[in-house]
Amino acid sequence: MDSSPDASPETQPRPRRQISQRAKIIGIVIALLVAAGVGWLAWSVTRDSAATPPAAGGASKGPRGPLATTVGTATAERADLPVVLEALGTVTPTSTATVRPQVSGVLKAVYFTEGQMVKAGQLLAQIDPRQFEIALMQASGSQMKDQAQLENAKLSLERFRTLLGQDSIARQEVDTQAALVKQLEATVITSRANENNARLNLNYARITAPISGRVGLRVVDVGNLVGSNDAEGIAVITQLAPIDVEFAIPQDQIPEVQLRIREGAKLPVQALDRTRTDVLDTGEFGSLDNQVDTATGTVRAKARFPNPKGTLFPNQFVNVRLLLRTITGAVVVPVTALRLSGSGDFVYVLNQAERTVSQRPVTRGQATVDKVQIVKGLEAGDVVITEGADRLKDGSAVTLPGAGPPPTGAGKGQGKRERGAGGRVKGGPGGAADGVAPNTPAAEPVKK
């Protein structure tokens, strides 16, 4: 049996285990060194950031203070604020007429085209007039006959009265003849009425437009028998100019509308398209209904528009904008500047010197889509926060996008209040923090 050291199974794996343990120890030491280096680097960067003075606009404070919030601002200004009532309206024609024939007959001709603009009294269609012409001739003949009989009776009455004066005839015959004359006069009146009725029927054979407007689609063709009992008639005429728009006004705003009406004011009304970008026409407020709709809590109103270009079409839905009045010289701010809390409305006002904000309670007034009136609590020229206010509270520091350095003297003594990484108060001329060289750009004093 070979007893050489190389062949011993107990001595063969021992150097390998020692090498493995030695490698683990080295790896642990390297990892600790790397972790210590990363920690030192982070501490160094944090100390340098804390020692660096805040940039223009108060970008941040030290590690012990909250970071400044970047905000958007707007200036309160005086402007004329229109008080506008907006609603959804429906275009309704001022007049609509269904053209029906007054007499029955065969439609002989049609003189209009579908969609044509017509004027009142314009000939639209013609019914075969021959039967009405014959009826007029008969009525005229009967009237002439009755008129002749009346004339003859009057002559006989004159003769009877002459003979009565000569005492040559009895008075009874004279009275009888006088009664006959009155009877024939009534007959003549009846005959004349029949003649006029026949002439009127002949005129009705000419179908004319009762109103001015646009003719709709034709519902009957030439050759058909038409009459006054036809439900659809011959055509429908709708008046387009002027035209009305009906809309609803909330009952809470009715007193203000009535006040303006009693003052004799002419309230302008605009009709806008569905997107509220184009003004279709401008008109004037017309009237209010006499009762409130209990289902909606609104009152129907009507405005009239001249509609010269025909931009408003019957039964069209439009957006109505009614101008009630205009507030002159109102202090207004963007709607986004107004905040709401449990104690009421407020805004954040920018303190430009310190670059901080103050919470100020206000009283709102009238509002438009993008502007709101501040009745109390704000003056023209005050700068308010419009963006980023959700992250603010009273006294918060803010940053203005693109803002330059603070105004001269705005942060006087601020360098004395800055604290370095070690928490010591710095009061040097340049306000340099601990760990920052005086010749660095962040701590270089302002040259005079």
Sequence and secondary structure as in RCSB ss.txt:
>XXXX:A:sequence
MDSSPDASPETQPRPRRQISQRAKIIGIVIALLVAAGVGWLAWSVTRDSAATPPAAGGASKGPRGPLATTVGTAT
AERADLPVVLEALGTVTPTSTATVRPQVSGVLKAVYFTEGQMVKAGQLLAQIDPRQFEIALMQASGSQMKDQAQL
ENAKLSLERFRTLLGQDSIARQEVDTQAALVKQLEATVITSRANENNARLNLNYARITAPISGRVGLRVVDVGNL
VGSNDAEGIAVITQLAPIDVEFAIPQDQIPEVQLRIREGAKLPVQALDRTRTDVLDTGEFGSLDNQVDTATGTVR
AKARFPNPKGTLFPNQFVNVRLLLRTITGAVVVPVTALRLSGSGDFVYVLNQAERTVSQRPVTRGQATVDKVQIV
KGLEAGDVVITEGADRLKDGSAVTLPGAGPPPTGAGKGQGKRERGAGGRVKGGPGGAADGVAPNTPAAEPVKK
>XXXX:A:secstr
    GGG TTTSSHHHHHHHHHHHHHHHHHHHHHHHHHHHHHHHHHHHHHHS   TTT    TTS   EE EEEE
 EEEEEEEEEEEEEEEEES EEEE  SS EEEEEE   TT EE TT EEEEE  HHHHHHHHHHHHHHHHHHHHH
HHHHHHHHHHHHHHHTT S HHHHHHHHHHHHHHHHHHHHHHHHHHHHHHHHHHTEEE SS EEE      TT E
E TT SS SEEEE  SSEEEEEEEEGGGHHHHHHHHHTT   EEEEE TTS SEEEEEEEEEE SS BTTTTEEE
EEEEE  TT  S TT EEEEEEEEEEEEEEEEEEGGG EEETTEEEEEEEETTTTEEEEEE EEEEE SSEEEEE
ES  TT EEEEESGGG  TT BEE TT  S  TTTTTTHHHH B TT  B   TT   TT  TTSTTT     
